[in-house]
Every structure is written in structure tokens, then in C-alpha cells.
Amino acid sequence: MVLKRLHIIGMAALLLGLYAVGVVPGIDRALNDLRYLLMPRDATGQVVIVQIDSNSLKQLGEWPWSRSLHAKAINNLAAAGVSRIGVDIDFSSPSSGDADKDLITAVSNSPARIVLPVFKQWSSTRGGEVTTTMPMRDLAEFTLLGSVNVSPATDGLVREYDRLHTWHESFVPSFATELIGRTTAGTRSFYLDYSIRPETIPRVSFVDLLRNDVDASLLKDKYVIIGATALELGDEIAVPTYGALSGPELQAIAAESILLNRAITKTDTYVVLGIALLIGVVFSGLFVRMPYVRGTIIYVTAGVTIVTAGMFAQSFFPIDAPVGATLITTGYCFIYGLTRQIDTQALLVFKRSAEIRERRALTQAIADNSLTGIVVADHMGKVRFVNKAATEILNVPQKELLERDVAKVILPDDGDVSFDEPTRGPAKIYTTLKISGDTSLPVEIVVSNISIKPENGRFERRTFARQFTVYAITDISVYKQTEEVLSRAAEQAIEANRSKSEFIANMSHELRTPLNAILGFSETIKSEIYGPIGSEKYRSYAEDIFTSGAHLLAIINDLLEVSRLAAGKTQVHADVVDIKDTVNECMRIATGYPGAGLLDLTSHVDEDVETIWTDGRIVKQIILNLLSNAIKFTPENGKVTLSACLTDDGSTEIVVEDNGIGIPADQIERVMEPFHQVEGALRRNYHGSGLGLHLVKSQVSLLEAIMRIESQIRKGTRISIRFPAGSTVKAGKVVQIDRSILKQSAN
């Protein structure tokens, strides 16, 4: 257990360490790049790039161009019916002449909204401070603003795209989200989907746009980005898969990721690490128990499955599925399991070599220290091995026993006893052996066959298993003597128990006589038969004496009944017992029990039940004991029910059921033991001798009936007594005999 915990801690420490130094994120980035290459997709065509390319620079002259050209480009795009225009060009400073007015006029009059860039950058002239750049105020009031800033990952490549950027004391949307009008789609950054091929994004040369040498259907209702794509302008950004993209191309990829619902949501780091550790815990036990060849196959299969599942999940759903951490934990568990198996195999080899070196000495030492005599014979019946105890039992030196015929060594007194067949299971042969000196010794012998198969070693020459017979001989002379002593002790114990039962029965009879006198006199006093007592306290005392005496008499009666049952003196006087009369009589008696008036005490007897052939007195005692217990252990306003019915097999079943405190499941068998009560004696809430259910169990057994207890704590108890079908007489089968006629016939 300690090793397992250390293994899990080590796995967690390794995973966190590799994540901290960037190994795990590097694996995830490499797998993402592989997925982009293997599963490319086309752009929607909704985003069009107007390229300031090398051809435009060659024909329009050196950069920067007059802003009148940009104004003309915007006018031409507006005339083509584009949806929005994003101009990824810095218009933060005024230019000379009327070019700025032309640009402002074009922007303000354009029916398509214009998005201009804002960005932050490090200023080399101001001590490395961050400066902000935005369009001229006169131009900005007619446009939308979008940030073109992107942040590279630790490998220097741009992978994430922010929907919002901080700007002074507020926020500004990103250029791509503002361009396609998705600024309210969310605020979380996302991973760009570089499986979108940049070459599938429609492109138009800036110079062709100025000449209106462009198909208008290519631009209608599209989102247009105007920006520098020429290498000589230096607007290149390092990205995965494609090496580098121009600024407009990157913004177009971002817009296409949103339009294609491929804005890949980042997965929480803690969730990724937690899942990886959980999978590692599962695999750790698997690789430890599995053979290394099969484990290697499963490891490779699991790795391919994990990578493939992550790639397909990310390809079909816009979610980040990083599996680098899972690959790390799976590989760690594989190496850990392989190491553990190597250690286990090394330990097994060491143990086997130690066993081979010590086997003979250990076997001989164990055999010689055994009190059981061991004789081993080969398939020819020749003695090949004996231990010290065998030589002492047979009273023959070891050297004289070896190589002798086993049938001449182990000689039973009884000629009918044979040791030719092995004993089965726990069976033993009890006999006496002839010992040298014409003496006999009582023994028990176990005969067994063993087979030693050829080893797999290179030097083994045997091709068949060797058969041996083992005779285990135990001297039981002491046990025979002990058995006689125990037999005499058991007889004495039975006699003592019988004497105890008779003593309790006699004492119970002796105690009942004075108790009856106490009850009679206290009854006379509390009833004031010979006149008033004179003091109310005396009457109360007389009632207490009567109640206590009655309780003590009930206990003595129970003890007397227990003694009778234990001594076997209780006899069954079978007769026809009317169940309805018996139930009604028991209910009348039970209504007088303490606490019965506070309960709902009911009874029910099915119409099919009439009589049974049994001892009516014992049946009444059983029912009254069960009712007494049910009333005693049912709280105020509870319910106690006595019922009788016929079962499917024709038996008569009497049931006493309550909704009282119940009996714990582990105490149901014990409550039927004499003097046992569920609660401890020092904290009992219910008084009694603890003999009630024991008496019921004994009496039910005496009547050859079956008793069953079902109980649940705080739900109640159900006790059923089922009399055999042979003693049951159904309704309509009993013939009523007029006993007066019988008397007249007798006279």
C-alpha cells in the first residue's frame, strides 16, 4: 500500500514537473500541429483578402501609398456590396495634401462599416514603454476599432486569439470579431484552427481592385480585409503548420475559425491534469498485473487510441483535447509496471535458487520435527524415506527401514485392514499396529499418493512422472486415554445438569407456596375484605406487594417450566384445540397486561381455521408469552395483532405482530437463549427474566411446530408459529358430537 501511494505521488510529481518545464504543453502543441496537417479543411469563402502584394507595389510605386488610393479601394468595395471592410493599415498620423480628406469622405460615405486597427507595441525611443496606436480622431469617429495584437506561445508561435483586449481603462474587441460582427459571441480567448488552409481564402490584388478588374460576385456580402501580404513589407507572424502568415491572413484565419464554429475552446489545466492522473491510477494496477508482452501491446494500443481519439474529438468539435498529460501518465505507469514485473521476476529467480539450495535440508528438518510419523514408498513398495517420529513409533532404526518392503514395516493387528488404496478427503484409518517386541500401538493412518513430474531443466532426462505413496502415522494412545477421561467427565456433567434442573424445580415448588400466601393476604388487604385499612398508604403498599409477588411468581413459573423442559418432564397431552376460542381467551387475558390499554390490540382468525390436534395448554402459554413480549416492547399508541390462518400447504399458522422497537438482525438467534436480553443489564428499559422467547422456542419444538422471527429496528417484529398440516382440521371437516348422548349410551 505504501509503495502504491509513493508510485502515485511520484507520477503526480513527474507530471507537474514536466508540465512546469513545458514538456507536456509541447507534446500537446505537436499533436495539434499534426492534426492540422492530417485533417485540413477549406475556408467558408465569406472572408476575402485584398492583398497589398508585390505586384501592387511594383505597379503603384513605393510604400506607403497615397491615402486617396485607399479611399478609391473602399469606394469600389462599397459599390460591390461587401458586408464589412477591415483595413489592416496604420492611419494614426496625418498625411500631406487632400488624401486624408478623400479617405475620410470614403469612410464616412461607405454603406459598409469600416474596421480600422488599434495595437500596442514596445517603444524603443521611450525607454521600452508600451505605446498605443490608433487611427486619427477625424477618421476614427466614422469607423469601428479592432485590436490586431496577438501573443505568441512559449515556442514563439501564435496559437491563441483574444476576443477582447484591454485598452486604456476599457476593452476593445479583436479585429476579426469586429470584422464579422461577433463581438458579443463571448469574451474568452480561443485557439486558432490552423487546419483551415490559407490558400482556400479568396484573394484579390489591390491593384486589380483599383481597376475594378474583379468579379463583383466574389465580393458581394463578404467580409473584406485590406492588408499587406508582400514579404518586403515585413508584416509576417510566426505560426504553426505554415511557418509564417501575414497579418491579414492571420486575421482571416481567426475570422474563419469563428465562422466555421472552429474557435477551439481551451480546456482547464487542472481538469486535464486530474483526468490524466485518474487514468494513470487505473493503468498502474493494470500494467503491474499484466505480462510485459501483453502490457506492451496494450500500452501501444492505448497510446494510439488516446492520440487518435483526441485528434478526432478536436477535429469534429471545437474543443481543445490535450492528451499529452495522459500519454505521460500512461507511459509512466507502463514503465512502472514493467519495472515491478522485472523486480518480481528477479525475486522469483532468487527465491527459486534459494529453495533449491535449502529444499533437502528443510524437508528433512521439517519431517524430523514432526510428531507424525512419515513413511514414503516408491511405486515398487520399497521404503525411500522415513522421519524420526516414524522410527520411534515403529521402534525400528532408520537404516533398517530404508529399502524394505512397506507391507512388512507397517503391520496392522486386524488382517482386514488394507493400506493399498489412498484415504479420501478427511478420512483416516484407525487401527493398531504390531510393534517389535510383540506389542500393539493404537494409531491413525492417512494414505496418499503423490506424483513428481519431470523438471523443465536442460539436464532432465526423465520423461514420465514418478509415483510415491505417503503413510502418515499418528500415535493416538494418549488421545484414547483422554477420550476415556472426557467421556467420564461428560457423564458427570450431564448428571450435574440433571441435578441442577431438579434442584431448580424443587426450589420453585418450595417458593410458590409462600408466594401464594403473600399474594392471597395482600389481595385480602388491598381489597379490604374485613373492613377498611384506615390509611391509603397501606392500601398502596398492599398493591405493591401483590404486584411484586405476582411478578416473582411469573418468573418462578417460567423457571419451573424451563426446568421441566430441560429435564424432559413436560408431556404433551394432545386434544382438539379450538383456535378461535383459544385466540379470544388469550386476547381477554392480554388486555389486562400492563400497558395493554395504551395500545391497539386486535385479533383475526380466518374462517377456514377451526381446530388443531395439539396441547391446548402449551398453545395458550406460547400465545400469551408472545403477546406479553409484543405489548412490553411496543410504545404507547402502537399496534399489536394476533392472527391465525391456513397456509398453502394446509398448515395452521398463528402470528403475533407489532410495530414496536424491533430486534437487531444479529440478535434474533440470541434472544431465544435463556436469560438473554438485547439491552445491557445496567441500562435496560424493559424488565423481565429473559425466558419468554426461550420458553416459546422450547415449547414450539415440543409440539413439533416451526417458529420464525422477522424483525427490523424501530419498525416492529413478526413471530409466526406454524403447526404441521397433519394436525390441522379445516372448517367443515369436524363433526360435533353431543356428549350427553354418549353419557346416556354409557349408562
N, C-alpha and C positions, 0 to 999 in steps of 0.2 A: 504493500500500500504506500509506504514511504517512497519507494523507487518510482511508483506510478505518479505520485504527486510531484516529485522532483522532475520527472520527464515532462509533465505538463507545464510546470514553471519554466523549465528550460526552453520548451517550444515557444511559450509566450515571450520570453526574453529575446530569443533569436528573432522572432517575427517583428517585435517592436524595434529591435536594433537595426534590422535590415530595412524596415520602413523609415527609420530616422535618417539613415545614411543615403536613402534614395534608391535602394536596390529594388524594393517592391514596386514603387511607382514607375521605375524604369522598365520593369517587366510588363506592367500594365500598358505603358505607352507603346512598347514594342509590339505587343499583341494588338493594340488598337490600330497601329500603322499597318500591321499585316492584314487586319480585317478590311481596312480602307483599300488595300491593293487587291485583295481577293474578291471583294464584293462591291465593285464600283456601281454607281447609279448616275443617271442623267439629270441635268438641271430641269426645272419646270419650264424654262423659257420666258418666265414672267419678268426676269431681271435682264436688262440689256446694258452692255458696257460700251460707251462711246470712248474709243481709245485715242489718247494723245500718243500716237506711236511714232516710230522712226520715219515713216513715210510722210506723216503730217508735219513733223519737224522739218523735213527736207524741203517740203513744198511751201510751208508758211513762214519759214525763217527761224531765226534763233529764238529760244525761250527766254523770258516769258513773252507771250503774245499780247497784242493789244486786247483790252477787255471788250472792245467792240466786236471782236471775233466771237468771244464767249456769249455776248448778247445775241449775236446772229444765230449761234447754235441753239440757244434757249428758245428764240422765236421759231426756228424751224421745228424744234421738238414739240413746242406747244401747238404748232399748226398740224403736226402729225397726230395729235390726240393722245399724247402719253399721259399716264396717270400721275406720276411724280417724277421730279428731276433732282438727283443728288449730284452736286458739283463738288468733287473732292479736290478743290484748288484753294490756295490761300489768298483770300481777298481782304486781309487785315489792314493793308496800307493803301492809301490813295495813289492813283497813277496820274500821269500827265494828260492834258487835253480833255476832250469831251468823252473819252472812253468810259469813265466811271458813270457819266450820266446815261450813256447808252445802255450800260449793264443794269443800272437801277431801273431804267424805264422798262427794259425787257423783263426784269424780275417782277416788277410791280404789276405789269400788264399780263403776265402769264396766267392762263386759266389753270395750269398745273402747278401745284405747290412746289416750291423750291426748297431743298435742304442744303445748307451750307455747313462746312466742317468747323468744329472748335477742337482744340487739342492743347495738351500740356507738354512742355519739354524742358529739359535742363538748359539753363542759360550759362554759356561759358564766359560771358562778359560780366556776369553779376555774381561772381563767387560761387557758381554752381547752384544757384537758386532755381526753383521751379517757376517757370513763367507760363502764362496762359495766353492763347492766341485765339481770336475770334474775328468774324467779318467786321467791316466798317459799320458804324452805327446806322448810317443812311441806308445801307444795304441790308443790315440785319433785321430792320423793322418790317421788311416785306417777306422775310424767309423764316423757315424752321431751322433750328440748330441741332446738330447731332455730333457727338464726340467720335473722333476717329482713332482715339488712343486704344492700343492693345498692349497686353502684358505678356511677355514670353514666360514659359515654364522654366524649371531649373536646368533643362537641357538647351535653353536658348531658343526654343521653337514656340510659336504662338499656337496654343491649343484651345484656350478658353476665350469666350467673348462675353463681355459685360453688357447687360441690357441698360443699366444706368451707370453714370459716372458722377462723382462729386464735382461740383462747380461752384467755387466760392462758398457760400453758405447754403447752397441748394443742390439740386441734382439736374443733370441734363441727360436725355436719352442717347443711346448709341446711334451712330449714323445709319446703320442698317435697319434698326427697328423703327426709326423715324421715317426712313425712306418708304417702307412698306406699310406704314400706319399701324404698327403693332406695339406701340409704346405702352399700352395698358394690358398687354398679354402676360405680364409678370415682371418681377424685379430680380429674380435670381440669374446669375450668370450660367452659361451652359458651354458644353464642349462643341466646337465646330465639327461638322461631319465632313471629313476630307474624302469620303468615298464619292462625293459629288465631283464629277470630273469638270475641271475649269474649262476644258475645250468645248463642253456642251453648252456653255453660257453664250448666248448670241452676242456678237460684237459688231460694232460699226466704227469705221475710221473717222476721226474728227474732220478731216479734210473732205471726205465724201459727204458728211452731214452738211457742211457749209455749202456744198454744191448741190444739195438736195438730190444727190445720187444714191438715194436709199429707198428701198421699198417701204412705203408708209405702213403696210400691214405688219411689218416687223416691229414697228414702234407703237402702234395704237394700243392704248390701255396698258402699257408696260411701265415698269419701274426702270428708270434710266440713270446710270451712274456715269458721270463725265470725270475722267481722271487720267493720270499719267501711267502708261504701261510700258513706255520706252525705257530700255535699260540705262540709257545715258542720263535719264532724269533722276535715277537713284532711288526711286520710291519702291524699294524691294523689301519684303518682310520674309524672314526665315520661317518655314512651316514644315510639318512632317509630310511624308509621301512625295510631295512635289519639289522639295528643296527650298524654293522661294516663290512667292507670288507678289504681284504688285499690289499697292494699296487698294485700288478699285476692285481687283479680283478677290482680295480677301473680304472686302465689304460685300461683294456679290455672293461669295460662299456663305457668309453669315446670313444674308437675307434669304438665300435658297434653303439653308438649314431650317429656318423658321417656316418658310412657305411649304416645305416638304414634311413638316412635322418631325424634323430630324434635329431639333435643338436638344441635344443629348443632356439629360439631367444628371448632375453629379451625385454619386452615392456617398452617404455619410461615412467618414473614415472609421468611426467606432463600429458601425454596423458591419462593414467589410471585415474588419479585424475580428469581430465577435463571431461572425459566420465561419471565418477561416479557422479559428481556434476550436469551434464546435465540431467542424468536420475533422479537424486533426484529432480530437479526442475520440471520435468514432473510429477513425482509421488506425489509431495507435493500438487498440486492442485487436483489430483485425490482422494487422501485419505481424504482430507478435505471435499469434496462434497459427498463422498460415505458413506452409512450406515456402522456402525462399523462391523457388521457380514459379510457383503459382502466384506468390506475392508480387514478383516482378511483373508478371503478365497483368495482374490486376492494377498495379501501380501505373504501368504504361497506359493501360486502357482508361484508368481514371483520369490521368493527366490529359490524354487526348479528348476524353469526354468533357472535362472541365473547360478546356480551351475552346472546343467546338461549340459547347453549349453557350459559353459566354459570347462567342462571336456571333452565333445565330440570334441570341437574345438581343444583342446590341444592333444587329442588322435589321431585325423586324420591329423593334420597339425603341423609342428614343430614350433609352436609359443607359447609364454607364454600368457596365458589368465587369468590374475589375476582378480578375481571378488570380492575380499574381500572389496575393497573400495565401490563397487556398493552395496554389501549387507549392509554395514554400512549406506550409504545414504538412501537406501530403508527402512531399519529398522527405521532410524531417522524420515523419512517422515511419516511412519506408526504411530509411537508414537506421532508425532506432530499432525497428522490428528485426531488420537483418542483423544488426549488432547483437541484439538479445539472443537471436537464434544461434549465431556463431558462438556466443558465450555459453549457451545451453549445450550445444554440441560438444564444445571443448570440455565442459563439466562432465557430460556423459562419458566421453572418452576417458577422462581422468578417473571417474568412478568405476568404469568397467575394468580398467587396468588394475585399480586397487582391489576390486572384487576378485579378479583372477589371482592376484598375489596372496590374498588372505582367505580365499574360499575354503581351502582344505583345512587350514588351521582353525578357522572359525567354525566350520561344520563339526570338526572333531571336538572342539571345546564345548559347543552347544550341546552336542549329543552326550558328552560325558557329564555335563552338569544337569542333565535332565533326570528327573525321578522316574520317568517312564522308560522301561527297557525297550531298546530298538534293535531289531534283528532284520537285516536286509539280505535277501536271497536272490540269485540270478534266475534266468529262465530255466536253468537245469536243476534248480532246487538246492544249489550249493550256497552256503553262508558266505557272504562277501564283506559284511560289516556288522559289528556289534558294539554297543556302547558299554560304559562302565556299569550302568544300572542293570543291563541285561545279564552281565556276568554275575552280579550279586544275586539277582532273582533266581537264575538257573543254577547258581552255585558251581559254576564251571569257569576256569580261567579262559581269558580271551583267546589265547593261542590255540587252545584245544577246540574252540568253537569254530574258528575260521576253516573254510573248505569242507566242513562236514555237511551231511545231508540234513536239511532243516527239519524234515519229518522225524529224525532221530534226536533232535535237540529239543523241540517243543512237543512234549508228550502229554496229552490230556488223560485224566483218570477215566473219563467217560469215553468209551470206544465209539459212541455215536457222534461225537463232536468232530467236525471236519473244518480244516483251515484252507481247503482248496479254493474256495470262492471268496472274493473280497466282500467285506461287510458293506451294506448300503446306508448312505446318509449317516445319521447319528447312531445307528445300530451298533451294538457291541456283543461280543461273545463272553458270557460269564461261565467259568468252569474252574476246575482245579488241575494243576499241573503236577506231574511226577518229578520230584526233585531228587537229586542224588542223595543217597542215604535212606531211601525208602520213605521219604516224607512227601506230604502234599501241601500245596500252597494255593489258596483261592486267588484268582486273577481275573481281570477283564482284558480281552484282546481285541484290537481293531486291525483288520487285514485290509491292505490297499495295494493297488498296482500303480506303478509309475513307469513312464516312458521317457527316455533321454534321446532326443533327436540328434542327428549329426550336426556339427557346427558348420558354419559357412566359411571357415578359415581355409587358406590355401593349402594347409598341411593336413586337412582332414581326409581320411581315406575310407571311412565307413559310409555306406550308402543306405543303411537301414537303422531304425530306432532300436535301442537296447531296452529290454523289458526287465523290471525288477519287482519283487514283492516285498512289502514292508510290513513287519509284525510289530505293533506297538503293544507292549505288555505292561500292565499296571498291577502292582501288589495291592489287593483290597482287603487284606486280613485286618488291618486297622479299621477300615470302613465297616467291615462286618461286625466288629466289636462295638463300634459307635452306633451302628444301626440297632443293635440289641438294646443299648442304653437308651437311645432315643425312643424306641418302641415302649419300653417300660415307663419312660417319662411322659409319653403321650397318654398312656393308660391312666397314669396318676393325675394328669391334668384334666382328663375327661371326668374322672371320679371327683376331683376337687370342684370342677364346674357344676357337676350334678349336685354336690353337697351345698354349693353356694345357692343354686336355684331353690333347693328345698328349704334352705335357711331363710331366704327372702320370702318364700311362700308362707312359711310358718310365722315369720315375724309380721307379715302383712295381716294374717289372720288375727294375731295377737293384738295388733294395733287397731284393727277395725272395731273390736269390742268396746274399748274405752272411747273411741271416737264416736261411735253410735250413741253412747251415753251422753257425751258432750253435746252432740247435735240435738238429741232429744230434750235435754234440760234447757239448752239455750233457746230451742224452739218454744218450749213452755214459757220461759221467762219473757221472751220478746213478744209472744202472743198474749201475755197477761191472763193466762187461763184461770189462775187462782186469785185474781184481783190485780188492781193497778200496782205498778212498781213503786211509784212515788217520785221518781226522778227520771227525766227524759234522757239523761246521760247513761243511766243504767240500761235503758232500752237500746240505746245506740251501741253500748258495749256488747250487749247480748246479740245484736245483729251482726256485729263484727266477729264475735266468737263463732256464731253459726256459719257465717260466710267462710271464715278461715278454716273451720272444721270441714265444711263441705269440700273446699278446695283440696285440703290434705287428704280427705277420703277418696277424692277422684284420683289423686296421684297414687295413693296406695292401691286402688283398684287397678290402675294401669300397670303398676309394678307387679301386682299379683297375676295379671293377665300375661305380662311378659314372661314371668317365671313359669307359668303353666305352659306357654308355648315353647319356651326353651327346654323344659323338662319333658315335652311331648305328652302332657297330660290333658291337653284340650282336645275334646272329642267333638266331632261333627254329628249333630242329630238332624238328619235331613227330613224335611217335610215340605208340604206345599206352602209356598210363601206368596201371599197376595201383594204384588208390587205397589198397587195404588194405596192399599191400607198402610203398608209399611212407610211409603213416602209421606202420606198425610200425618201419620203418628210422629215421624221424625220431625216434620215441619212444626207440629204443635210443641214438641219439646224444645226445638231450636229457637222458637220465638221467645222463650224465657231466658236464653243465654244473655250474659252482659253485653250490651251494645247492639243487640239484635233489633231493638226498637228504633235505632237510628239508621237502619239500612232498608233497602228494598229487597225483601226476602220473598222469593217466588218459587213455584214448583210447576212442573208439567210432566204428565205421563201420557205417552201415545196410546191411542185406543187399541192398537194391536198388542200391547203389553198387558198380560194378566197375571200369570203366576210363573214361578220357577221352583225347581226342586232343589232346595238347599237348606242351610241352617238359618232360620229367621232371626234368632238372637244375634248371631255374628253379623248378619247383614245390617241389622239396626246399629250395632256398635260401629261398623265401618262407616255408615252414612252419617251418624251423629259425630264421630271423630272428624270426618271431612267437613261437615257443616261448622263444627266448633272452630276448626282452623280457619276456614274461609271468613267467618264472622270476626274472629280475633284479628286477622290481618287485612281487613278491608276498612278503609277510613270512613268517616261519617258521610252519609248520603250516597254511599256506594251501593253496589248491587251484587246479590248472591242468588244463584239459580241452582235448583235441584231438578234434574230431569231424568227420564227413563225412556228408552226407545229400543226397537228391534233393528239390528244391523242387517246388511245384505245376506250374510251367511246364516241368519236365524238366531244369532246370539242376542242376549239381553244386555244392554249397556246402560249403566247408571252413571250420570255425570254431575259433578259439583263444580260450578264455575263462578268465579268472582272477578272483579276489576280492582283488586287490592294492590298491595305493594309488590307482589311477584317474587320469584326466586331466581337468583343468578344462575346462568346456564351451568357454571362449574360446580354449583352446589346442589343440583337436583338429585344426584345419586346420594349425596351425603346426608340430605335431610331425612332420609329413610333409615339412617343408622340410629340406634338407641341413644338418647340424651343429647343428640346433636341439634344445635340451633344455628341459624345463619349468622346472626349478630353475635359479637363477643359478649361474654358473660358480664363484663364490667360496664357495658353501655347498652344493654338490651332495653328496648322499649316495650317488649311484649313478654309477659310472664307465661310460664308453663314448664312441664317436665321434659319436653322434647321427646316424648314417647308416642305421640299421636300417630304420626305417619309410619313409624316403625311398627306399631301395632297393626295399622291398616295393611301394610305390606305383608306381615306375617299371616294375618287373618285371610287376606285375599289368596295367598299361596295355599293356605289350609283348605280353602273352598275350591281350589283348582281353577281360580279365575285369573284374569290378566289385568294388571294395573298399569296405567300410563299417565305420566305427568307432562303437561305442556305449560310453560310459564315464560313471561317476559317482565323485566323490571319495569315497575310503575304502570304496567298495563293489565296485569292480573294473572290468574292461574286457572288451568282447566285440568281436573283429575277425573279420569274415566275408569270404571270397573266393568270389565266385560266377562259375563258368565258364559260358559260353553253352551253351544247350541243344543247339546243333548239334555241339558237341564231346563230348557226353555219350553213353555207350553203356550202356544199362541191363543189369542182370543177366539172363542167359539169351539175350542177343542176340549174344554174342561166340562165334564158332566157333574152337575151339582147333585149331591146325594143327600136325601132327607135322613139325617141321623136318627130322628125319632122312630122312623120305620125300622132302622137297623136294631134299635133297642127293643122294639116290640118283637121283632123276629127272634132276637136273642132270648127274650123272656118266654 
